[in-house]
Amino acid sequence: MPKANPYEFRTPATMLPTHCRQLKSQPLSHRTWPVSPPKSLGSNLETVKQMSADRPKANKKHNRPRDRQKPAFIKERPDEIQIFGLHSAEAALNNPARRIKSATMTENAANKLAEGLNQRGIEPEKTTPRNLDKLLGSDTVHQGVYLECDPLPELTLEDLIDAARDGRPIILLDQVTDPHNVGAILRSGAVFGCGGLIMTRRHSPPLSGVLAKSASGGLEYVPVHLAINLARTLSELNEAGVLTIGLEGTAETALHEAIEADRPTAIVLGAEGKGLRQLTMETCEKLCRIETSGALASLNVSNAAAIALHLFSMQRS
């Protein structure tokens, strides 16, 4: 009787994977092996190791779904402002306080902005919409225009208080981080003669890119002050005689009842969902609501700012 091989093993067919059972049921001449078939699968441990080593391995790089190549987006820097979109670029060109470092445009966009470019003496670098997509991202609505600029000179809190004393209300944002909302608020502020916008240096979007595009030029007309601490800034406004009104949906007083035509005023708005923080509400002189009569009682923060500014404009005119 032959001596048993200690390395020999025979796996029952029921324990084999499906493709192995199918392979075992085929005639030996029809089987496809990565190497020459051994006399016995388990007759030699070294042969089994060699089979595993010689088996072609899946190339993960090529089996991975081929994603569309991502564009090399330009990284925003605090000392550099990116402006794209026709209206935003036109307002920047017409603002003498805005220093423009470079301009990249399609020929069509350069023709539309020719007046502002000629006044500045700027010769834009010509490009194609596809190149701007690669530069800014395919989701960016650049309208064929891209400007690199320096930040505008930042005004002090005293400058904004003087504007409020001239009858132009100030807007304060309590951790509103969506650049679309902040840009829309700046646009409404430019329409209704807002005296300025106050945001915190942290938890606020950069004054560039999407915010500038959403503002549609409002960034060039509404001065912005970045505060370190919003509650401390509100206290300074209260001490300066500015009426600080926080918009809160559950407040008892309606906004139109709280407006005092002879006092400088600041309107405070909170982020959507969270609303005003507790310390912010405690620091405001008044809490008011915008009266509504429909099925929904809440408003988008940018819409609430537009309605509040319109109310001030109507009552003070």
C-alpha positions as CSV (number, residue, x, y, z in Angstrom):
1,M,0.0,0.0,0.0
2,P,1.5,3.4,-1.0
3,K,2.6,5.7,1.7
4,A,0.2,8.8,2.2
5,N,1.6,12.2,1.2
6,P,1.3,14.5,4.2
7,Y,0.8,17.6,1.9
8,E,-1.9,16.0,-0.2
9,F,-5.5,17.4,0.2
10,R,-8.6,16.8,-1.7
11,T,-11.5,19.3,-1.3
12,P,-15.0,18.0,-1.6
13,A,-16.8,19.4,-4.7
14,T,-19.5,20.9,-2.6
15,M,-17.0,23.1,-0.8
16,L,-15.5,24.5,-4.0
17,P,-16.6,27.9,-5.5
18,T,-19.0,27.7,-8.4
19,H,-16.4,28.4,-11.1
20,C,-14.1,25.7,-9.6
21,R,-17.0,23.1,-9.6
22,Q,-17.7,23.9,-13.3
23,L,-14.0,23.5,-14.1
24,K,-13.8,20.2,-12.3
25,S,-16.8,18.8,-14.3
26,Q,-15.1,19.6,-17.6
27,P,-12.8,17.1,-19.3
28,L,-9.1,17.7,-18.5
29,S,-8.4,18.6,-22.1
30,H,-10.9,21.5,-22.1
31,R,-9.7,23.1,-18.9
32,T,-7.8,26.4,-18.9
33,W,-5.0,26.6,-16.3
34,P,-2.8,29.6,-15.5
35,V,0.1,27.1,-15.5
36,S,0.4,23.5,-16.7
37,P,-2.1,21.3,-14.8
38,P,-0.4,19.2,-12.1
39,K,-1.1,15.5,-11.7
40,S,-2.9,16.3,-8.4
41,L,-4.0,19.7,-7.1
42,G,-2.6,18.9,-3.7
43,S,0.2,16.5,-4.4
44,N,2.9,19.2,-4.0
45,L,2.6,22.2,-1.8
46,E,5.3,24.1,-3.9
47,T,3.2,23.5,-7.0
48,V,0.2,25.1,-5.4
49,K,2.2,28.1,-4.3
50,Q,3.6,28.5,-7.8
51,M,0.1,28.4,-9.2
52,S,-1.0,31.2,-6.9
53,A,2.1,33.2,-7.8
54,D,1.6,32.7,-11.5
55,R,-2.1,33.5,-11.6
56,P,-2.6,36.8,-13.3
57,K,-3.7,39.5,-10.8
58,A,-6.5,42.0,-11.5
59,N,-5.2,45.5,-12.3
60,K,-7.1,47.6,-9.8
61,K,-6.1,50.8,-11.6
62,H,-7.8,49.7,-14.8
63,N,-10.7,47.9,-13.2
64,R,-11.6,51.1,-11.3
65,P,-14.4,53.2,-13.0
66,R,-12.9,55.9,-15.1
67,D,-13.9,59.1,-13.5
68,R,-13.9,62.3,-15.5
69,Q,-10.6,64.1,-15.0
70,K,-11.1,66.8,-12.4
71,P,-10.0,70.3,-13.3
72,A,-7.2,71.9,-11.4
73,F,-9.2,74.5,-9.5
74,I,-7.5,77.6,-8.4
75,K,-7.0,77.8,-4.7
76,E,-8.5,80.9,-3.0
77,R,-6.1,83.0,-1.0
78,P,-7.1,85.6,1.5
79,D,-5.0,88.2,-0.2
80,E,-6.5,87.5,-3.6
81,I,-10.1,87.9,-4.8
82,Q,-11.5,85.9,-7.6
83,I,-14.3,87.5,-9.6
84,F,-16.2,85.9,-12.4
85,G,-19.5,86.7,-14.2
86,L,-20.3,89.6,-16.4
87,H,-22.2,91.8,-13.8
88,S,-19.6,91.2,-11.1
89,A,-16.7,91.9,-13.4
90,E,-18.3,95.0,-14.8
91,A,-18.9,96.4,-11.3
92,A,-15.3,95.6,-10.3
93,L,-14.0,97.4,-13.4
94,N,-16.1,100.5,-12.6
95,N,-14.9,100.5,-9.0
96,P,-11.8,102.7,-8.7
97,A,-11.0,101.2,-5.3
98,R,-10.7,97.7,-6.7
99,R,-7.2,96.9,-8.0
100,I,-7.3,94.3,-10.7
101,K,-4.2,92.2,-11.1
102,S,-5.2,90.2,-14.2
103,A,-8.1,89.6,-16.5
104,T,-8.8,86.4,-18.5
105,M,-11.8,86.5,-20.9
106,T,-13.3,85.1,-24.0
107,E,-13.5,87.4,-27.0
108,N,-17.2,87.7,-26.6
109,A,-17.0,88.7,-22.9
110,A,-14.2,91.2,-23.7
111,N,-16.4,92.9,-26.3
112,K,-19.2,93.3,-23.7
113,L,-16.8,94.7,-21.1
114,A,-14.8,96.8,-23.6
115,E,-15.8,100.2,-22.0
116,G,-14.6,99.2,-18.5
117,L,-11.5,97.6,-19.8
118,N,-10.6,100.7,-21.9
119,Q,-11.1,103.0,-18.9
120,R,-8.7,100.9,-16.9
121,G,-6.3,100.4,-19.7
122,I,-6.5,96.6,-19.3
123,E,-5.7,94.2,-22.1
124,P,-7.3,90.9,-21.1
125,E,-5.8,87.6,-21.9
126,K,-8.0,85.8,-24.4
127,T,-9.2,82.3,-23.7
128,T,-12.0,79.9,-24.5
129,P,-14.9,78.8,-22.3
130,R,-13.5,75.3,-22.1
131,N,-10.2,76.6,-20.7
132,L,-12.1,78.6,-18.1
133,D,-14.1,75.5,-17.2
134,K,-10.8,73.7,-16.6
135,L,-9.5,76.7,-14.5
136,L,-12.6,77.3,-12.4
137,G,-14.6,74.1,-12.6
138,S,-17.3,73.0,-15.0
139,D,-20.0,73.9,-12.5
140,T,-18.8,77.6,-12.3
141,V,-21.1,80.1,-14.1
142,H,-18.2,82.3,-15.2
143,Q,-19.9,83.7,-18.4
144,G,-16.4,83.9,-20.0
145,V,-14.9,86.2,-17.5
146,Y,-12.3,85.7,-14.7
147,L,-10.6,88.5,-12.8
148,E,-7.9,88.3,-10.1
149,C,-8.0,91.3,-7.8
150,D,-6.8,92.6,-4.5
151,P,-9.3,92.9,-1.6
152,L,-11.1,96.2,-1.1
153,P,-9.9,98.4,1.8
154,E,-11.8,97.3,4.9
155,L,-13.9,99.9,6.6
156,T,-13.9,100.3,10.4
157,L,-17.0,99.9,12.6
158,E,-17.1,103.7,13.1
159,D,-17.4,104.1,9.3
160,L,-20.5,101.9,9.3
161,I,-22.0,103.7,12.3
162,D,-21.6,107.0,10.4
163,A,-23.5,105.5,7.5
164,A,-26.3,104.3,9.8
165,R,-26.6,107.8,11.2
166,D,-27.1,109.0,7.7
167,G,-30.2,106.8,7.5
168,R,-28.8,103.7,5.9
169,P,-29.3,100.6,8.0
170,I,-26.5,98.1,8.7
171,I,-26.9,94.4,8.3
172,L,-25.2,91.9,10.7
173,L,-24.9,88.2,10.0
174,D,-24.6,85.7,12.8
175,Q,-22.6,82.8,11.3
176,V,-24.3,82.8,7.9
177,T,-21.9,80.6,6.0
178,D,-23.6,80.0,2.6
179,P,-21.9,82.3,0.0
180,H,-25.0,82.3,-2.2
181,N,-27.1,83.8,0.7
182,V,-24.4,86.3,1.7
183,G,-24.0,87.4,-2.0
184,A,-27.8,87.8,-2.4
185,I,-27.9,89.9,0.8
186,L,-25.1,92.1,-0.6
187,R,-27.1,92.5,-3.8
188,S,-30.3,93.5,-1.9
189,G,-28.2,95.9,0.2
190,A,-26.9,97.6,-2.9
191,V,-30.5,98.0,-4.2
192,F,-32.0,99.4,-1.0
193,G,-29.0,101.6,0.1
194,C,-27.6,99.5,2.9
195,G,-24.9,101.3,5.0
196,G,-22.7,98.2,5.3
197,L,-22.5,94.5,6.1
198,I,-20.9,93.1,9.3
199,M,-19.7,89.4,9.4
200,T,-17.4,87.6,11.7
201,R,-14.0,86.7,10.5
202,R,-14.6,83.1,11.3
203,H,-17.7,81.1,10.2
204,S,-18.2,83.4,7.2
205,P,-17.6,82.8,3.5
206,P,-14.7,84.5,1.7
207,L,-15.5,87.7,-0.1
208,S,-14.6,86.1,-3.5
209,G,-15.7,83.6,-6.1
210,V,-19.3,82.3,-5.6
211,L,-20.2,85.1,-3.1
212,A,-19.1,87.8,-5.6
213,K,-21.0,86.2,-8.4
214,S,-24.2,85.9,-6.3
215,A,-23.8,89.5,-5.3
216,S,-24.0,90.5,-9.0
217,G,-21.8,93.6,-8.3
218,G,-23.1,94.3,-4.8
219,L,-19.8,93.5,-3.3
220,E,-18.4,96.7,-4.9
221,Y,-21.1,99.0,-3.5
222,V,-21.8,97.7,0.1
223,P,-18.9,98.1,2.5
224,V,-18.0,95.0,4.6
225,H,-16.6,95.0,8.1
226,L,-15.2,91.7,9.5
227,A,-15.7,91.5,13.3
228,I,-13.8,89.3,15.6
229,N,-16.7,88.9,18.1
230,L,-20.2,89.6,17.0
231,A,-21.6,90.1,20.5
232,R,-18.9,92.6,21.4
233,T,-19.7,94.4,18.1
234,L,-23.4,94.6,19.0
235,S,-22.5,96.0,22.4
236,E,-20.4,98.8,20.7
237,L,-23.3,99.6,18.4
238,N,-25.7,99.8,21.3
239,E,-23.3,102.1,23.1
240,A,-23.1,104.3,20.0
241,G,-26.9,104.7,20.0
242,V,-27.6,102.3,17.1
243,L,-30.9,100.4,17.4
244,T,-30.0,96.7,17.1
245,I,-32.9,94.6,15.9
246,G,-32.6,90.8,15.8
247,L,-34.9,89.0,13.5
248,E,-36.5,86.0,15.3
249,G,-39.5,84.2,14.0
250,T,-41.1,83.7,17.5
251,A,-40.7,87.3,18.6
252,E,-43.9,89.1,19.7
253,T,-43.1,92.4,18.0
254,A,-43.5,92.9,14.3
255,L,-40.6,94.5,12.5
256,H,-42.6,97.3,11.0
257,E,-43.7,98.3,14.5
258,A,-40.2,98.5,15.9
259,I,-38.6,100.8,13.2
260,E,-37.7,104.2,14.6
261,A,-37.2,106.6,11.7
262,D,-35.0,109.0,13.8
263,R,-32.5,106.4,15.0
264,P,-29.6,104.6,13.2
265,T,-30.5,101.0,12.9
266,A,-28.8,97.6,12.5
267,I,-30.6,94.4,11.5
268,V,-29.2,91.1,12.8
269,L,-29.9,87.9,10.9
270,G,-29.0,84.3,11.9
271,A,-28.1,81.3,9.9
272,E,-30.9,79.2,8.4
273,G,-32.0,76.4,10.7
274,K,-30.0,77.6,13.8
275,G,-31.2,81.2,13.7
276,L,-29.7,83.7,16.1
277,R,-27.4,82.4,18.8
278,Q,-28.5,82.9,22.4
279,L,-25.9,85.5,23.2
280,T,-26.7,87.4,20.1
281,M,-30.4,87.5,21.0
282,E,-29.5,88.7,24.5
283,T,-27.3,91.5,23.1
284,C,-29.8,92.9,20.6
285,E,-31.9,95.8,21.9
286,K,-35.1,94.4,20.3
287,L,-36.2,91.0,18.8
288,C,-38.8,91.3,16.0
289,R,-40.4,89.1,13.4
290,I,-41.5,89.6,9.8
291,E,-45.2,89.2,9.7
292,T,-46.5,86.4,7.4
293,S,-49.9,85.2,6.5
294,G,-49.2,82.1,4.4
295,A,-48.9,78.4,5.1
296,L,-45.1,78.7,5.8
297,A,-43.8,81.0,8.5
298,S,-40.1,80.9,7.7
299,L,-38.1,82.7,5.1
300,N,-34.7,82.2,3.5
301,V,-32.2,84.5,5.2
302,S,-31.5,86.5,2.1
303,N,-35.2,87.0,1.4
304,A,-35.7,88.1,5.0
305,A,-32.9,90.6,4.6
306,A,-34.4,92.0,1.4
307,I,-37.8,92.4,3.1
308,A,-36.3,94.1,6.1
309,L,-34.3,96.5,4.0
310,H,-37.4,97.3,1.9
311,L,-39.5,98.0,5.0
312,F,-36.8,100.4,6.2
313,S,-36.7,102.1,2.8
314,M,-40.4,102.5,2.7
315,Q,-40.9,103.9,6.2
316,R,-37.9,106.3,6.0
317,S,-39.0,107.6,2.6
